[in-house]
Amino acid sequence: MSIPTSETKPDGLHRAPSKQSRQVRQALSNAGPSQLRDFINDLIRRNQLIPGFFLQLLLSLVLLGFGLIADLPLLVLVAAVVSPVLNPMIGLVISAIKPSTAHLLKSASFLLITLLAFFGLGWLINLSSPGALTADQINGFFSLNNGWLEWVVLVLAAIISAYLFLYRAGGPSVVTSTVFVYLIFIPLTLAGLLFSRGEMGAGITLLITIAARLFISILLMMITVWVLGFSPRGTAGWLLIGMVLILSALAIAEMRFDQFGFSLQTPEPAQIAAVAPTSEHLNAATPTVAPTKKPTVAPTPTEQILPTPTSLEVVGERYALVVSESGVVVRESASTDAAIVTYISNGLQVTLIGEQVNAQNMDWQQVIAPDGKEGWVAARFLSEITP
């Protein structure tokens, strides 16, 4: 079957209105090899992996950097909308349906440069403005939760991106591209910041989550394109989709085993100095108060006023220290999918409340963080302080 040049030649397919999508897919399914080859070549031309890509990427990075440092969420959103991150991802998908070493290397290099640019931005932010990002800002800017909602949004964005690129004009969707920026590339900026601050454990953990999201997104786009009639072609095409599948599985497996938390070690010495000494120095203060007032009438009221209330307060309280180089996150409930309440850095003291519970094959402990917020922490990252 030949495709009529008056209405549905390869260039015109992408301008077909929404109601004609089904007819376009049917026409392509019955098209000959030359028509399909022309259609795929047109997809490569529309992929826009051109030098102007880097100017657009630079603009988005500048906006993102200013937005993060100045605490301007709207500017961060604009940076996400401007960023062209979807183009190299789509380029890898096309490389599977038309094996081309040149296009594969070009797409992979563009994607690698994009990833390094977002990572390097986080490094530069820490060098130029150390301590600029607080824990509250991290919760607001970075998509650190790894629950079912984030994965559902990611899956939908990948499927819709592939569909729109095949059958709609204008290339990748801005909306789905923005989703990828928030779930993959902006967290990569945080990873760069963590590495710059020496928090390697948290940085590596975050990189594993980012890798899982990235490879699964590309794999889902490849599968979507396959379902829509463009299966991997040649040995190179099948090897590419197989490699992406293996990398996705490895990243998910590593992510499920790794339970480290993400933290920025924001200096808060005042809070720690107030928490740590209270339980230990009160007891040490008792013997010094008694000897100062020798055998006079004064000792009797002081001994009854000071020790009595303090001893009653300290009796039921238990404390523990965080023993994780990367720190830990405090979550709303005893689950790795629960929302993050706050962050606790390594060596800080927490107050233990309640009993331990076992969930997801690990023990959890309910605690009060140094900033006063309550939540749950993996018990293996706590070392209880014995009086």
Secondary structure, DSSP 4 states (H G I P E B T S, - for coil): -PPPTTT-SHHHHTT--GGGHHHHHHHHHT--HHHHHHHHHHHHHHT--STHHHHHHHHHHHHHHHHHHTT-HHHHHHHHHH--THHHHHHHHHHHHS--HHHHHHHHHHHHHHHHHHHHHHHHHHHHSTT-S-HHHHHHHS----SHHHHHHHHHHHHHHHHHHHHSTTSS-HHHHHHHIIIIIHHHHHHHHHHHTT-HHHHHHHHHHHHHHHHHHHHHHHHHHHHTT----HHHHHHHHHHHHHHHHHHHHHHHH--PPP------HHHHHHHHHHHHHHHHHHHHHHHHS-SSSTHHHHHHHSHHHHHHHHHT-EEEEE--TT-EEEESSSSTTSPEEEEE-TT-EEEE-S--EEETTEEEEEEE-TTS-EEEEEGGGEEEEP-
